[in-house]
Amino acid sequence: MAAALTGVVVGKIVNQAFETIKNVREFDSTLERSIETSNALEPLVEQIKGYNDALDRPREEMERLEKHTDNKELIKQSKKLSLNLWKFLLFPGQRAKLLKQYEAFQRYLSLVQIENKRDLMEVLTHLKGNHVNQIRGLSGAPEKPEFIGMIRQFNELKDELMKGGSSVLVLTGLGGSGKTTLAKNLCWDPLIKGSN
């Protein structure tokens, strides 16, 4: 009976030793992944902060993001621990902390993806409601330009269009001479607008 009990105890100790060795081996890769993720996120979070401030968005959104991306202290502790190989029995516990932080970050990202989808749908709905999705310039007259000078040419073109018989005029001239400005201004003239 004592031999059987001893065998069970030794078996558990050996299994625990193998589990500890496995965790010690995986500690470095877990730490490395945490460092890489932290380094990749840092500049992105700074950019998001800038956009958040520019858009005057609530600070709480940034605090939530920072809470899930700021793991510098945990990484610092883990690096310090990894330099002291005599503390290898602490590696599994520290690895568990790193994994827990990583899993919490993954859950947060899932939530953020859904929030982003909702926000995008809200913006698109708002834009559709305001009919902003029309391409400017292809529907209706172009914006009225600043019009200085060329009064004589403008009146001649307007008279030609108002005579009847032709609804299209060809404007030719050197680049920058005001052809487009003249044509746009004709589009805004009340007499031209009223004669279909």
C-alpha positions in Angstrom: 0.0 0.0 0.0 2.8 2.4 0.9 4.5 1.6 -2.4 1.4 2.4 -4.4 0.9 5.7 -2.5 4.6 6.6 -3.1 4.1 5.8 -6.8 1.1 8.1 -7.0 3.0 10.9 -5.2 6.1 10.5 -7.3 3.9 10.5 -10.5 2.2 13.7 -9.5 5.6 15.3 -8.7 7.0 14.2 -12.1 3.9 15.5 -13.9 4.2 18.9 -12.1 7.9 19.0 -12.9 7.1 18.4 -16.6 4.4 21.1 -16.5 6.8 23.6 -14.9 9.5 22.9 -17.5 6.9 23.3 -20.3 5.8 26.7 -18.8 9.4 27.8 -18.4 10.2 27.0 -22.0 7.1 28.8 -23.3 7.7 31.9 -21.0 10.2 33.4 -23.4 8.0 33.1 -26.5 5.0 34.5 -24.5 7.1 37.5 -23.3 8.5 38.1 -26.9 4.9 38.1 -28.3 3.8 40.6 -25.6 6.8 42.9 -26.4 6.2 42.8 -30.2 2.5 43.5 -29.7 3.2 46.4 -27.3 5.8 47.9 -29.7 3.4 47.6 -32.7 0.5 49.2 -30.8 2.3 52.1 -29.3 2.5 54.4 -32.4 -1.1 53.4 -33.4 -2.5 54.3 -30.0 -0.7 57.7 -30.2 -2.3 58.3 -33.7 -5.7 57.4 -32.3 -5.2 59.8 -29.4 -4.5 62.6 -31.9 -7.6 61.8 -33.9 -9.7 61.5 -30.7 -8.5 65.0 -29.7 -9.1 66.5 -33.2 -12.6 65.1 -33.3 -13.3 66.2 -29.7 -14.4 62.6 -28.8 -15.0 61.5 -25.2 -11.8 60.8 -23.2 -13.3 57.6 -21.8 -12.8 55.9 -25.1 -9.1 56.6 -25.0 -8.9 55.5 -21.3 -10.4 52.2 -22.2 -8.0 51.7 -25.1 -5.0 52.7 -22.9 -6.1 50.3 -20.2 -6.0 47.3 -22.6 -2.8 48.3 -24.4 -0.6 49.6 -21.6 1.3 46.5 -20.4 4.7 48.1 -20.0 4.9 47.4 -16.3 4.0 43.7 -16.7 6.6 43.4 -19.5 9.2 45.1 -17.4 8.6 42.7 -14.5 8.7 39.8 -16.9 11.9 40.9 -18.5 13.5 41.3 -15.0 12.3 37.9 -14.0 13.7 36.3 -17.2 17.1 37.6 -16.5 17.2 35.7 -13.2 17.1 32.0 -14.1 17.2 31.0 -10.5 13.6 32.2 -10.2 12.4 29.8 -12.9 9.7 28.5 -10.6 8.0 32.0 -10.9 7.9 31.8 -14.7 4.6 29.9 -15.0 2.8 32.5 -12.8 4.3 35.4 -14.7 3.4 33.7 -18.0 -0.2 33.2 -16.8 -0.3 37.0 -16.1 1.0 37.8 -19.7 -1.5 35.4 -21.2 -4.4 36.8 -19.1 -3.5 40.3 -20.3 -3.3 39.1 -23.9 -6.7 37.4 -23.7 -8.3 40.5 -22.2 -6.9 42.5 -25.1 -8.3 40.0 -27.6 -11.8 40.3 -26.0 -11.5 44.1 -26.1 -10.5 44.0 -29.8 -13.6 41.9 -30.6 -15.8 44.5 -28.9 -14.1 47.4 -30.7 -14.6 45.7 -34.0 -18.4 45.6 -33.4 -18.4 49.2 -32.1 -16.5 50.3 -35.2 -19.1 48.5 -37.4 -21.9 50.2 -35.6 -20.2 53.7 -35.8 -19.6 53.2 -39.6 -23.3 52.2 -40.1 -24.3 55.3 -38.1 -22.2 57.6 -40.3 -23.4 56.0 -43.5 -27.0 56.4 -42.4 -26.4 60.0 -41.5 -24.8 60.7 -44.9 -27.6 58.9 -46.8 -30.1 61.0 -44.9 -28.4 64.2 -45.9 -28.0 63.1 -49.5 -24.2 63.8 -49.4 -23.5 60.7 -51.4 -24.3 62.6 -54.7 -21.3 63.3 -56.7 -20.8 67.1 -56.7 -20.7 68.7 -60.2 -22.6 65.9 -62.0 -26.0 67.0 -60.8 -27.0 70.6 -61.4 -24.9 73.7 -62.0 -21.4 74.0 -60.7 -20.6 76.4 -57.9 -20.9 80.1 -58.8 -17.3 81.5 -59.3 -15.9 84.8 -58.4 -16.6 86.9 -61.6 -14.5 89.9 -62.3 -14.2 91.6 -65.7 -15.3 90.0 -69.0 -18.6 91.7 -68.8 -18.7 92.3 -72.6 -17.9 88.7 -73.4 -20.4 87.5 -70.8 -23.2 89.6 -72.3 -22.3 88.5 -75.9 -22.5 84.8 -74.9 -25.7 85.4 -73.0 -27.3 87.2 -76.0 -26.2 84.4 -78.3 -27.8 81.7 -76.0 -31.0 83.7 -75.5 -31.5 84.2 -79.3 -32.7 80.7 -79.7 -31.8 78.2 -82.3 -28.7 77.0 -80.5 -28.4 75.6 -76.9 -24.7 74.9 -77.1 -21.9 77.3 -77.6 -18.2 76.4 -78.0 -15.8 78.5 -76.1 -12.2 78.5 -77.3 -9.2 80.4 -76.0 -5.8 80.0 -74.3 -5.5 78.2 -71.0 -6.3 80.4 -68.1 -8.1 83.0 -70.1 -11.4 82.5 -68.2 -13.4 80.1 -70.4 -14.5 77.9 -67.5 -15.3 80.9 -65.2 -17.4 82.4 -68.0 -19.3 79.2 -68.6 -19.9 78.7 -64.9 -21.2 82.2 -64.5 -23.6 81.7 -67.4 -25.0 78.7 -65.6 -25.9 80.9 -62.7 -27.4 83.8 -64.7 -31.2 84.1 -63.8 -32.2 84.5 -67.5 -30.2 81.5 -68.6 -31.5 79.4 -65.7 -35.1 80.2 -66.4 -34.9 79.4 -70.2 -35.0 75.7 -70.7 
